[in-house]
Amino acid sequence: MRAQPDRHCWGDDLMSAGDGSGAGEEAGVINGLYIFDIEMRDGKRGQARGVVVLCDGRIMGGDSYFYYTGSYTFRNGKWRGDMIVNQHTEAVGRTLAFGGREVTCGFSGDYSAGGAEVDGMALVGKTSVTFTARLTLQDAM
């Protein structure tokens, strides 16, 4: 049986959790669709551009070759989280940094109303790969 989508994130009357609209409520990561640009450094080099949905602490997204699932928390303009990255499409003739592996990533960084920046680390086999990413809000939910 398939789980029903969270109406808060996927229904008609959408609003960000932690959007600062309630009395004493902290402004938080805005639920929505983001474009991301990621650059891998140490260990393996690479770049990717894709989309990700951030919704009430959940991460769901992907790019041309990989999909991402995970979770995050936020407080005082800082956020952190973790993701699992899996390959969904074969890259004929290309060598991908995460190719063929399930990769676990952790990240932390800053967020604002229009996006976020993170620094993180991925464990690719026995190799640690650092990365930076910039997320830009495209459509709030």
Secondary structure as GFF3:
##gff-version 3
##sequence-region A 1 141
A	DSSP	alpha_helix	7	10	.	.	.	ID=ss1
A	DSSP	beta_strand	32	40	.	.	.	ID=ss2
A	DSSP	beta_strand	46	55	.	.	.	ID=ss3
A	DSSP	beta_strand	58	62	.	.	.	ID=ss4
A	DSSP	beta_strand	66	75	.	.	.	ID=ss5
A	DSSP	beta_strand	78	87	.	.	.	ID=ss6
A	DSSP	beta_strand	103	112	.	.	.	ID=ss7
A	DSSP	beta_strand	115	124	.	.	.	ID=ss8
A	DSSP	beta_strand	127	140	.	.	.	ID=ss9
###
